[in-house]
Amino acid sequence: MAAPILLKLMREAERQVLDSIDLDGLVEYLCELISVPSVGGQETAAQINITAEMKALGLSVETWDVDFDKIREHPAFSMPIPRKEGIGVLGSYGEGKGRSLMFNGHIDVVSPGDESKWRYPPWKGTIAKGRVYGRGSADMKGGIVAALYAMKAIVDSSIPIKGRMMLETVIGEEDGGVGALDAVLRGYRADAAIIPEPSELSAVPAHAGVIAFRVTIQGKAAHASLRTDGVSAIDKFLPLYEALKKLEAERNARIKDPLYASLEIPSPLSIGKIVGGEWPGTVPENLYFEGRVGVHTDETCDLVKRQVESTVKRAADADPWLKVHQPVVDWNGYRFDPAKIPADHPIMETVKAAYRDVSGSIPKVEGKTYSSDMRLLINPGNTSTMIFGPGELKEAHSANESVSIANLEAAAKTYALAILRWCQ
């Protein structure tokens, strides 16, 4: 009889917690957090704001100053955006005698760009058509607040948990994960972790890596009226570009991972910036282009770097000018390693079952082509980590970014059940 009685009590506790989810409060606080701009390098105000909210909701809160100098030499360190300060925040609740579960979310957001292209102000959370609009709503303040209000429901219900639930908010994810790395190296770890990145409520056990690169091409300047006396660096870009496009096709043809079966290009190679020439009347003598290349979960960043370098060299060697004037490949941009856990890991099964019980359907299980702080929690942090979040990737970094209120509610309820079932 003991087991059925215990199960009944657990179900009653779960129902009590689900009924305690404060959706109105969740949406209201998300709008408030959106209104605190936190573009990379300017995250402190938002971290102070969420610290106050955690305390007001009954969590034990720890904060610390990110020690950039101490972690700068770590192989995973990446911080292209200069920072003079940064704060880490951890809110927690529970007895700490059972399993621990950490939610990790980045408070930094990307620039809104041309604000005239926004239907609603990017720095003011706006509720319209069942969605919350504003910069960071999907990526990923919405997921952070859903996790926070899942924890609030447990605290408000006075449900004891044997383990420990934690919400960690970090800086600098968009430009390399400096905040998560600092937290990991300080020892902030758990038996499992969930990152509420925008996954459209898919359960994600794997994400790709990515490396940024720059290639510099040397030409020969000449007056444009004597064009053939010079060598256009722009013309010499074209064979390299075609070779890199071919490399992308070859690499992706080899990927047979079922987690990425729905994607046309699981591991994209994209050129995002080209700078060349000085004057319309001069044959351009210099050009550089910058891009990013995906790293699949069964690859390493070093392997993909060698592939790009050898591709550029082969294309250059086939051109008489470039063979003598070799392009230079630099890897001084961001670098994110790939990461994965087994698709049937216990934390995956816990979240899938929780979502099923909340929504009546089983979430899609898939890998993501973007990278995240998941890699830092898994690799140097040795914490089994998955992604499950309410946002949609197509909304991230876009004008008129938004998140569905229905998905925020589903995420918060899923998180609450996952906490209750895991932290025992």
Secondary structure, 3 states (H helix, E strand, C coil): CHHHHHHHHHHHHHHHHHHCCCHHHHHHHHHHHHCCCCECCCCHHHHHHHHHHHHHCCCEEEEEECCHHHHCCCCCCCCCCCCCCCEEEEEEECCCCCCEEEEEEECCECCCCCHHHCCCCCCCCEEECCEEECCCHHHHHHHHHHHHHHHHHHHHCCCCCCCEEEEEEECCCCCCCHHHHHHHHCCCCCCEEEECCCCCCCEECEECEEEEEEEEEECECCEHHHHHHCECHHHHHHHHHHHHHHHHHHHHHCCCCHHHCCCCCCCCEEEEEEEECCCCCECCCEEEEEEEEEECCCCCHHHHHHHHHHHHHHHHHCCHHHHHCCCEEECCCCEECCEECCCCCHHHHHHHHHHHHHHCCCCCECCECCCCCHHHHHCCCCCCEEECCCCCHHHCCCCCCEEEHHHHHHHHHHHHHHHHHHCC
